[in-house]
Amino acid sequence: MLVGDLPTPALVVDAVALEHNLATMATALPAARLRPHVKAHKCTELARRQLARGHHGFCCATPRELIGLARAGLTDDLLLANESVDPQRLRAMADLDARVTLAVDSEETVHAAARAGLREVLVDVDVGLPRCGCPPDEAGRIADAARAAGLEVRGVMGYEGHVVGLADRAQRIEQTEASMAMLLAAHEDVGGDVVSGGGTGTFDINTWATEIQAGSYALMDTAYAELGLPFRRAVHVVATVVSVSGNRAIADCGLKALGMDHGNPAIDGAAVWFCSDEHITFSRDGTPEGPVNVGDRVLVWPAHVDPTVAYHERMHLSTGASPDAEVIDTWPIDLRSW
Amino acid sequence: MLVGDLPTPALVVDAVALEHNLATMATALPAARLRPHVKAHKCTELARRQLARGHHGFCCATPRELIGLARAGLTDDLLLANESVDPQRLRAMADLDARVTLAVDSEETVHAAARAGLREVLVDVDVGLPRCGCPPDEAGRIADAARAAGLEVRGVMGYEGHVVGLADRAQRIEQTEASMAMLLAAHEDVGGDVVSGGGTGTFDINTWATEIQAGSYALMDTAYAELGLPFRRAVHVVATVVSVSGNRAIADCGLKALGMDHGNPAIDGAAVWFCSDEHITFSRDGTPEGPVNVGDRVLVWPAHVDPTVAYHERMHLSTGASPDAEVIDTWPIDLRSW
């Protein structure tokens, strides 16, 4: 089957670009130097490809991601890089036949983990992104509380999420160093072997963390594509033009097929006007192939990969980024929801 | 079970507000004067409540919505208010034991409908929103082409989507009248009984259309809530606070639980800082109940209902908008995807 024969909108992954991205990352950060973040693809089959490239530990944002990977046999070293005080979900993770580590950043999250029977934690430290994580100077106290509750403290985690998307590489370097100085100071107080941090935008900058939590590198998006990273855009939504009028065309890829927090997606050679629930309106002229017609397929490149993938039931693997490429596999996006 | 006992993030609908909205609309636009748009909720059970209020015709944006309603027995009058040239999906709709009407706006969409065995169409007319729809002066030609292809032309459709969200009611009135003048001119050339248009923001303004395609009125969102309509905010995401630090708190409701194209959601009494994949960061102080703590539940009000609902597997019905309300029912959001 060709990509152009898929019912649309269809989430398609250029397998050539994906393999390039997986290989490039595995060379740069081999084995346990990378802890792939599955939140960016929510796909067990893709995680298997990352495992095949030598990465045995995974990073998850939700219990469902972690439990799904464990049940699929990817049990070596699963980190929920997120706080939870949900007794049932914590217990479900504790009951897995897998090595499970949880992020904690407060007495409440420590005690919830211990009560549920979880055994290992990382202390999550605020390194500048105003999200989860304790202040660096409280990390030692949280670690003590965890050990007092019977938990093994493997080390620290701190995500420089406010840095990974900075356009200027010099700024990314400077601010990563500043963030990691905070994390290493916390690590002094916490102990353990693990210093977990980083993302796709800092994968080759963050040399302070012992492991990098990158996820977007596999599929990429237009926001990360602007940073000059060695990863190629792999994921796109294939849409069908259903209407043309004057200089505009409308295809069947809208707000329910795209994460929109980073703004509009892109269509190569065309200006995207706006998206609505089930449509994208774009300029009909100026595309590389000239004017488009009803029935044509167009490739829509999402601005933010994670919330885009989370809308789709499956991803199709193709031999290239084109309606004429062949569909060579279809993977369920099986780790969606919570 | 209480709302506060649900695993989070959970999509919750205040059943009191929902019933108010359904009743208010059924009084304003009884029976066939309203063709509820199911794209706003994608939930067969909610459509049944709209049917119980007397609305027998439904409006759909995707084949899956339409096919789902038909298979659930809501077969009286189903409109796909969208263009399609997908032969398999068109045939699947044609094969239903239901009255199915399709929007067409070009020769290509006319012929795709006829080839698939569909019997009835509306001519979709551009009334100012740069999306689907033919220019008004081409509507007669499209209708002729449809009749020549053996299709019954029921009338016209034109959505004033560029008007429904205007803050100023006088502007909404003026621009709705202008849009509907274009639609009525096209109707002159097309014929048929149906003039379909309108939305939640113009439900009581658009007196030119024979039927109004409102959908958001049932669940509402913060964007529509600003228009002073007689509908109450019903849908919200209940989240758990998983981290607090200084004056900020973080709850487990992020980009994968919220449509973000209308901007950040709201938390009553708090300032929302930003959302990331699985989190919302907001000011800890200034909430009606005072500072929040880890484990507290908060209600997150989405800015745009349609792409929010499309992320969730189910909606829980509650006796009110509060963690202390009771969960009285759970409905699958069964009409998601395409």
Chai-1 contact restraints between the chains, C-beta under 6 A:
chainA,res_idxA,chainB,res_idxB,connection_type,confidence,min_distance_angstrom,max_distance_angstrom,comment,restraint_id
A,P7,B,D86,contact,1.0,0.0,6.0,A-B,restraint_1
A,K39,B,D277,contact,1.0,0.0,6.0,A-B,restraint_2
A,A61,B,E278,contact,1.0,0.0,6.0,A-B,restraint_3
A,E83,B,V242,contact,1.0,0.0,6.0,A-B,restraint_4
A,E83,B,S243,contact,1.0,0.0,6.0,A-B,restraint_5
A,V85,B,G295,contact,1.0,0.0,6.0,A-B,restraint_6
A,D86,B,P7,contact,1.0,0.0,6.0,A-B,restraint_7
A,D105,B,S243,contact,1.0,0.0,6.0,A-B,restraint_8
A,S106,B,V294,contact,1.0,0.0,6.0,A-B,restraint_9
A,E108,B,V294,contact,1.0,0.0,6.0,A-B,restraint_10
A,P130,B,R248,contact,1.0,0.0,6.0,A-B,restraint_11
A,P130,B,T281,contact,1.0,0.0,6.0,A-B,restraint_12
A,R131,B,I250,contact,1.0,0.0,6.0,A-B,restraint_13
A,R131,B,H279,contact,1.0,0.0,6.0,A-B,restraint_14
A,R131,B,T281,contact,1.0,0.0,6.0,A-B,restraint_15
A,C132,B,S243,contact,1.0,0.0,6.0,A-B,restraint_16
A,C132,B,I250,contact,1.0,0.0,6.0,A-B,restraint_17
A,V242,B,E83,contact,1.0,0.0,6.0,A-B,restraint_18
A,S243,B,E83,contact,1.0,0.0,6.0,A-B,restraint_19
A,S243,B,D105,contact,1.0,0.0,6.0,A-B,restraint_20
A,S243,B,C132,contact,1.0,0.0,6.0,A-B,restraint_21
A,R248,B,P130,contact,1.0,0.0,6.0,A-B,restraint_22
A,I250,B,R131,contact,1.0,0.0,6.0,A-B,restraint_23
A,I250,B,C132,contact,1.0,0.0,6.0,A-B,restraint_24
A,L255,B,D261,contact,1.0,0.0,6.0,A-B,restraint_25
A,L255,B,P307,contact,1.0,0.0,6.0,A-B,restraint_26
A,K256,B,P307,contact,1.0,0.0,6.0,A-B,restraint_27
A,K256,B,A310,contact,1.0,0.0,6.0,A-B,restraint_28
A,M260,B,M260,contact,1.0,0.0,6.0,A-B,restraint_29
A,M260,B,D261,contact,1.0,0.0,6.0,A-B,restraint_30
A,D261,B,L255,contact,1.0,0.0,6.0,A-B,restraint_31
A,D261,B,M260,contact,1.0,0.0,6.0,A-B,restraint_32
A,D277,B,K39,contact,1.0,0.0,6.0,A-B,restraint_33
A,D277,B,D306,contact,1.0,0.0,6.0,A-B,restraint_34
A,E278,B,A61,contact,1.0,0.0,6.0,A-B,restraint_35
A,H279,B,R131,contact,1.0,0.0,6.0,A-B,restraint_36
A,T281,B,P130,contact,1.0,0.0,6.0,A-B,restraint_37
A,T281,B,R131,contact,1.0,0.0,6.0,A-B,restraint_38
A,V294,B,S106,contact,1.0,0.0,6.0,A-B,restraint_39
A,V294,B,E108,contact,1.0,0.0,6.0,A-B,restraint_40
A,G295,B,V85,contact,1.0,0.0,6.0,A-B,restraint_41
A,D306,B,D277,contact,1.0,0.0,6.0,A-B,restraint_42
A,P307,B,L255,contact,1.0,0.0,6.0,A-B,restraint_43
A,P307,B,K256,contact,1.0,0.0,6.0,A-B,restraint_44
A,A310,B,K256,contact,1.0,0.0,6.0,A-B,restraint_45
A,E313,B,S337,contact,1.0,0.0,6.0,A-B,restraint_46
A,S337,B,E313,contact,1.0,0.0,6.0,A-B,restraint_47
